[in-house]
Amino acid sequence: MIGELIAAALGTMAFALLFGVPAKYYPYCGLIGAAGWLVYSLLFQIGQVFSEPSAVFLATVLVILMSRLFAVRERCPVTIFLICGIFPLVPGAGIYWTAYHLVMNEVELASETGFAAVKSAVAIVLGIVFVFEIPQKFFGFARKKHIE
């Protein structure tokens, strides 16, 4: 589990590097990515408490909340943290297996894996929309005190 969290944090920071995020934000990006993966793992992989789309949705909510908090704290665009932090939750393997099964002419398996990937992608979108409906003033407490 610790290895997975480290991999999620490093992968998120590598994604931040790839997208040209300023280096001072790498630790925040890594923390957000690892936190999202932790919630997903605890709810779906380890605890098997929720279905995969539900676990992805709740992990996305945490990722976006943390992204908005750090964006207010650091006075920068939320997309810096959002795009990088969501990286570990994107259903890339599901999309890969869907394409693989299509190429191998295994239509039933392709439809199963494809539908699962679409459900996870929709869960991510709904999590983003849900948290962005919270007014900005609720994140004001995270603002750094400006010393002049």
C-alpha positions in Angstrom: 0.0 0.0 0.0 2.8 2.4 0.9 4.5 1.6 -2.5 1.2 2.4 -4.3 1.0 5.8 -2.5 4.6 6.6 -3.4 4.0 5.6 -7.0 0.8 7.7 -7.1 2.7 10.7 -5.7 5.7 10.3 -8.0 3.4 9.7 -11.0 1.4 12.8 -10.2 4.6 14.9 -9.8 5.9 13.5 -13.1 2.7 14.5 -14.8 3.1 18.0 -13.3 6.6 18.2 -14.8 5.2 17.1 -18.2 2.6 19.8 -18.1 5.0 22.5 -17.1 3.7 23.1 -13.6 6.1 25.3 -11.6 8.4 23.2 -9.4 7.3 24.8 -6.2 3.9 23.1 -6.7 5.2 19.5 -7.2 4.8 18.5 -3.5 1.2 19.7 -3.5 0.5 17.8 -6.7 2.1 14.7 -5.3 0.1 15.0 -2.0 -3.2 15.4 -3.9 -2.5 12.5 -6.2 -1.5 10.2 -3.3 -4.5 11.3 -1.2 -6.9 10.5 -4.1 -5.3 7.1 -4.6 -5.5 6.4 -0.9 -9.2 7.0 -0.7 -9.8 5.0 -3.9 -7.8 2.1 -2.5 -9.4 2.1 0.9 -12.9 2.2 -0.5 -12.6 -0.1 -3.4 -9.5 -2.2 -3.5 -8.9 -3.0 0.1 -12.2 -2.4 1.9 -14.5 -3.3 -1.0 -17.0 -1.0 0.6 -18.1 0.8 -2.6 -18.3 -0.1 -6.3 -15.4 1.2 -8.4 -17.3 4.2 -9.8 -18.5 5.2 -6.3 -14.9 5.0 -5.0 -13.6 7.0 -7.9 -16.3 9.6 -7.3 -15.4 10.0 -3.6 -11.7 10.1 -4.4 -12.3 12.7 -7.1 -14.3 14.8 -4.6 -11.3 14.8 -2.2 -8.8 15.6 -5.1 -10.9 18.6 -6.2 -11.4 19.8 -2.7 -7.7 19.7 -2.0 -7.0 21.3 -5.4 -9.3 24.2 -4.6 -7.8 24.6 -1.1 -4.2 24.7 -2.4 -5.1 27.0 -5.2 -6.6 29.5 -2.8 -3.7 29.0 -0.4 -1.0 29.5 -3.1 -3.0 32.1 -5.1 -2.8 30.2 -8.4 -5.2 28.5 -10.9 -6.9 25.4 -9.6 -6.2 23.5 -12.8 -2.5 23.3 -11.8 -3.5 20.9 -9.1 -6.7 19.4 -10.6 -5.3 18.1 -13.8 -2.2 16.5 -12.1 -4.1 15.3 -9.0 -6.7 13.4 -11.0 -4.1 11.5 -13.0 -4.0 8.3 -10.8 -7.8 7.9 -11.0 -8.1 8.1 -14.7 -9.3 4.7 -16.0 -6.4 4.2 -18.5 -6.1 0.5 -18.0 -9.8 0.1 -18.7 -9.5 2.0 -21.9 -6.5 -0.1 -22.9 -8.2 -3.4 -22.2 -11.3 -2.2 -24.1 -9.2 -1.5 -27.2 -7.3 -4.8 -26.7 -10.5 -6.8 -26.6 -11.8 -5.0 -29.6 -8.7 -5.8 -31.6 -8.9 -9.5 -30.5 -12.6 -9.6 -31.5 -13.8 -10.3 -28.0 -16.8 -7.9 -28.2 -18.4 -9.0 -25.0 -15.3 -8.4 -22.9 -14.7 -5.1 -24.8 -18.2 -3.9 -23.9 -17.7 -4.9 -20.2 -14.4 -3.2 -19.8 -15.5 -0.2 -21.9 -18.6 0.3 -19.9 -16.6 0.1 -16.6 -14.2 2.7 -17.9 -17.0 5.0 -19.0 -18.6 4.7 -15.5 -15.3 5.7 -13.9 -14.9 8.6 -16.3 -18.4 9.8 -15.6 -17.7 9.5 -11.9 -14.7 11.8 -12.3 -16.7 14.4 -14.2 -19.5 14.3 -11.6 -17.0 14.7 -8.8 -15.4 17.7 -10.5 -18.8 19.3 -11.2 -20.0 18.6 -7.7 -17.1 20.3 -5.9 -16.9 23.2 -8.3 -20.5 24.1 -7.4 -19.2 25.0 -3.9 -18.8 28.8 -3.8 -15.3 30.2 -3.7 -15.9 32.0 -0.4 -16.0 28.7 1.4 -12.3 28.2 0.6 -11.2 31.6 2.0 -10.0 30.2 5.3 -7.1 28.5 3.4 -5.7 31.8 2.2 -2.2 32.6 3.4 -1.8 35.7 5.5 -0.1 38.3 3.3 2.8 40.0 5.2 3.7 43.4 4.0 
